Amino acid sequence: MPQATLTGPGPAPAGPALEIDPDDIVAVPLRHPWRWILAVFLLIGFVSLGISLWQNENIDHPTITEFIFNPRILSGVVLTVVLTVVAMLVSTVLGVLLAVMRLSNNPVMNTLAWLYVWAFRGTPLLIQIVFWGYLGLLYSQISMGIPFTDFTIFSIDTNTLIPALTAGLLALTLNQAAYSAEIVRSGMLSVDEGQYEAAYSVGMSPVFTLFKVVLPQAMRVIIPPMGNETISMLKNTSLLSVIAVLELYTVATQISSQNLRQVELLLVVSCWYLFLTSVLSIPQYYLERYYGRGKARSLPPTPFQRLRAVLRHTPINTHRTDSQDAP
């Protein structure tokens, strides 16, 4: 068989010459020039849109600068974040309980959980917010006592017990619990039944199996949609403006009704929502990466690792799942 050697302009390398079989197929990567052309056009389009929006004569830029860090706006931002965090934490706990009830063999618990999910997913969130906000029109007093008797332990005015902020938080939490229940249920169904059998065979209780065996494995399926629901919750807080909860959008609306700068205040609100959404995307990314360690042999590099490799001019290496990732 004929042999060939690779030679270059420099001195011949030491050692045996590299043999090339003429029957070998040399793989050449397929180039996609139209992808780069399309990417350039899209980039130009986005930049042009941003420049035209910023240079629009109908936008008063000093107003944006004045109110972007206004104390009233900042108070709305804080309340928006608090509502998002509290609603997601409580709804996640309720979602786990509802998911367990949905998967239960008890027909009563299964039916009640199904009815809850059916009712809260089947009606718009805006209607639920208005319902809780005006609950006093349906029940003027909320009392506790012995049913079917006149004996009452205590009675309180509904509007006093459930003000606007509490009503909004109830609406967001109870609505989100229905969606969280379905997300958790899908994650639990993704765990192989053999995991349950193995846990029961070594004497684990159902509760211990749920929290130590099933949920940790289901988190890989639960985290991505739950992160999306968190971001949606952040934006859904703006619906509380219908019951005058002073979150970010409501505060901006009140300010714009005074200075008649609706577009500028909308841009201020949009900037804050984009910033908060970006911040919430960071823990979601690392949680997905953490719980996805057992799925792939190696993890893709993080954005910090990519940036570090570019600055140091070093190749980007993937990290094995059994090694500890550097930030």
N, C-alpha and C positions, 0 to 999 in steps of 0.2 A: 504494500500500500504506500503511495507517495506521501511524503511528510513535508511539512513546511515550517519555517521558523519565522517569528515576528522580529523584525529588525527596525531600528529607529535611527535617528541622526546621531545619537550619542554612542558611546562605547557599548559593546555587547554585554548584556548582563551575565553575571557569573552563574554557574550552575547549568543544569540541563535545559535545553531549549524547549519552549512551549510548543507542543504538537497540536496541529489543527486538522481535524478530519474534514475533508471537503464535503462529506455528506451531512455534516452538522448544519442545523438550521439556526441562523443568527436572528434572534428576536429583536425587532426594532419597534420601540414604543410608537403607538398611533398618535399622531398629532391632531389637535382640534383647534385650528386657528379661528374658526367661527365662534367658538365659545369665548375666546378672548375679545374678539370684536364686539360680540353682544355685551360682554361685561363692561367694556369701555363705554359703549353707548348708554347702558344703564347708569353707570357712574356719572357720566356727563349729565344725564337727565336729572338724577337726584341732586347733584350740585347746583344745576341751573334752577331747579325748583326752590332749593333752600335760599339761593341768592335773591331770586325774584320775590320770595316771601319777606326776606329781611329788608330788602330795599323798597318795599311797597310804600308808597307815599301816604297811604291811608292808615298805616300803623304808626302809633306814637311810641317810639322806643323809650323815651324818658319815663313813660308810665310803667312799662315793663320793668325797667331798672328800679323804679321807686317801690313797686309792690312785690317783687320777687322774694324779698326777705322782710316784708312787712310783718310786724308782730301778730296781726290778725291772721294773716296767711299762715304763719308758722304755727299758731295755735290750732288752725284747721288741719295742718299737716300732722301734728302730734295726735290729735283726736282720730284722724283717719288711720294712722298706724296702730293706735290702741284698739280701735274697733276691729281692724283686720286681725291682729294677733289674738285677741280674746275670742272673737267669733270662730277662728280657725281651730284654736286649741279645744274649746268646748265642743264644737261640732265634730272634731276628730274623735273625741271620746264617745260622743253619742253615736257616731258612725260605726265605731268598732262594736258597740253594744247592739246596734241594729243589724249589722252584718252577721254577728253570732246568732241573733234571733232568726234571721232569714235562713241560715243554714241549720237551724235546730230541727230536730224531729218532732218537737212539740207543735201540734197544729195551731194552738192558740197563739203562741209567741210568733210563729212563722206568719200567720195571717195578720196579726197586729203590725208587725214590721213591714209587711208588704203594703198594707193600707197606709201607713205613715209615708213610705216612699212614694206611693201612688199619688197621695194628696199633695205633698209638698213639691214634687217634681211636676205635677200636672197643672199647677196654677202659677201665674207669673209672680216673680219676686216683688214687683211693684205693688201688686194687689195685696200681698201678704204684709208688706210694710204699712200700707194704708190701713189694713184691717187691725193690726196691732196698735197703730197710732190712734185710731178712733175706737178702741175697744170699749171706752167709757160710754159710747152711744148704745152699745149692746148690753153691757152690764155696768150699771152705775155704781154698784157696790160689789166687792169681793169679800165673801164671808166664809168662815169655817165653822162647822158644827156637826151635829148628828143628822144624817140624811133622813128625810121624810118626817122630821120633827121641827119644832120651833126653837130648839136649843141651839144657841150660837156661842161659840167660843170667842170669836172676834169678828169685826166687820170694819172694812176700810174702803175709802173712796178709790175707785179704779184709777182715776187720773193721778191720784197721789201715789199709789203703789207702782204704777207703770207710767212714768213720765216719757217724754219723747225719746230721750236717749236710750232708756231701757227697752222701749218698744222697738226701736230700730235694731238694737243688739239682739233682741229675741227673734226678730224676723230674719236677720242675717244668719244667726246661728242655727235655727230650726230648719231653714231652707237648705243651708249648706250640709247639714247632717244627713239629709236624704241622699245627696250626691256622694258624700264621703262614704256612706254605707255601701253604695254600689261599687265604689272604687276598692274599698277594703274587701268586700265580698269577692270581687274578681281576683284580687291578689291572693286570697286564701284558697280559692279554687285552683290557682296555678300551682299550688304545692301538691306534690304527689301524695296519694293516700298512704303509701308505704311509710311516709314520715310519721303519720298518726299511729300506724300500727307498731312501728319501732318504738315510739315514745311510750305507748301504753304497755308494750311488752316488758319494759324495764321498770314499770310501776309509776310512771308519771301521771299526775292527775290531769283532767281535761284543761283546767285553767293554766297549770304550769306548762302543758304542751302548747297551748295557744300563745303564751307570751314568750316562751323560751325556744320553741321549735318552729311553729307555723309563721307567726308574724315576722320574725327576722328574715325568713326566706321569702316571704311575700312582699317585703319592702322594696325589692327590686322592681316589682310590678306596680306598687302603690305610689312610690315617690314621684315619678314623672307626671301623672295626672293630678296628683295632690298639689304639686308645685304650680301647675297651671290653675288649679282652683284657688290657690292662695293669691295669685296675681289677679284673677277675676274678682275675688273678694275685695281686694284693694280698690278696684275700680267700681264695684257695685256699691260701695259706701256712698258714692255720689247720689244714689237714688234716695238716700235719707233726707235729701233736701225737701221732699214733699211733706215731711212732718217736722221741718225746721230744726233738724239736728245740725249743729254748727261744725260740720266737717269741712274739708277743703273746698269743695265745689259750692256749698251753701255760703261760706264766707266770701268767696270770690263773687258770687251772684249779688250779695248784699252790697259789696263795694262797687261793682259795676253799675248797680241801680242808682248809686249816688253820683258817680263821676261820668256816667254814660260812656265808659270805655269797655264795652263788652268783649270786643275782639282781643284787646290787650290782656284783659284778665283771663280770658280763655287760654291764651298762650302761656300765661304764668302758671295756670293750673296744669296745662299739658306738660310743661317742663318738669313740674314736681312729680306728676304721675310717671313720666318717663324715668326720672331719677330713682324713684322708689321701686319701680318695676325692675330696673337694672340691679339695684341692691338686692332685691329678693331673688333674683336669678342666680346670684353667686352661691348661697348655701344650697339651692336646689341642685346646681351643677356638682358640687362636691358630695352631696348626699347620694346622688345617682352614681357617682364614681365609686363611693365607698361601698354601697350595697351591690354594685355590679362586679365586685372583685372576683366572685366565684363563677362568673359566667364566661369570661374571656381569659385566655392564657396571659395576655399582657394588656395593660391599660394604656390608652392613648395619652400623650403628654398633655399636661395642663397648659392653659394660656401663659402662666408664669414661666413654665419650663420652655415653651416655644420662644418666648421673648428672651429668656436667658441664653438659649442656644443661638439666636440671631445676633445678640450683642457680643457673644464670645466667639462667634464663627465656628461653632462646633455642631456636629450632626445631632439631630433629634433622635433620641433612643426611646423606645417604649419600655415601660417598667413592668416586670412580672407582678402578677397579682399577689404573690406570697412575700413581696418585699414592701417595705414601708415607703409610701410616696412622700417625696419632698414637696413643699408647697411651691 
